[in-house]
Amino acid sequence: MTRMVQVAVAGDVTEAEEIESMLRAAGIDPQLEPAIDHHPRSIEDAPQKVLVPEASLEAAIHAIESLSDPEEIITDP
């Protein structure tokens, strides 16, 4: 199994899906998971971690930087 590492933290699900789309366009298969613990029935739009295979970390950082406005994305590896 490939080890997944965090490449970014998105402020909400919509932002996470935008980053996910950028990474998929770059040929990287990301995964999303909540960045904070919250009640399972909660409907809040919580921050999301964007995870990528460890071997793709540098390519993912490059893809996010080149395909986004630097002020919009907060990377937190």
N, C-alpha and C positions, 0 to 999 in steps of 0.2 A: 504494500500500500504506500502511496506517495504521501510524504509529509506535507501538510498544508501550513503556510505561514501567512501572517497578516501583512497586507500591503497598504491598506488604508482603512479609515473609519469614516463612514458616511453619516451625516446628521439624521437621515431618515431613510425609509425604504425606497422612496423615489430616487434619491441621490445614489443609493447603493445600486439600484437597477441601472442607472446611467453609467456608473463605473463598470458594472458587470458587462454591459453592452460594449463599452470601449475595449475591454479586455478580450471579449469574444471576437471582436473585429480584428484584434491583433493575434488571434490564434491561441489565446490562453483560456483555460477552462477554470473560471473562478467559482467560489462558493461564498454564500452569504450566511451570516449568523448574527444573532443579537449581540450587541456590544455590552449590554447591561442585563442583569437578571430582572425579570418582571413576572408578574402573575400570569399563568398560562392562559387565562381567559381575558386578559387585558387587551384592549383594542388600541392602545397608544401606538403611535408611530415612532418606535424606539430607534436610537442610533444602531447602525449595522457595521459589523466587521466584514471587510472584503478579504477573503483568503485565496491564495493561489498556490500551486505546487512550488515547493522550495526551489526547484531547478529553474522555475520561470520568474523568480522574484525580480531580478534585474530588468528583464524584458517587460514585466508588468509595470514597474516604476517608470520606465522609459515611455511606455504606451500611455500611461495616465498623464505624465508631464507633457507629452507631445500632442495629446488629443483634448486637453482641457485648459481652461483658464486657471493659472496657478492660484488665484485667490479663491476659487470655488472648491478646491479639493484639499483636504488636510490629510497628508500621508503620515502614518504612524506605524512604521515597521517594528 
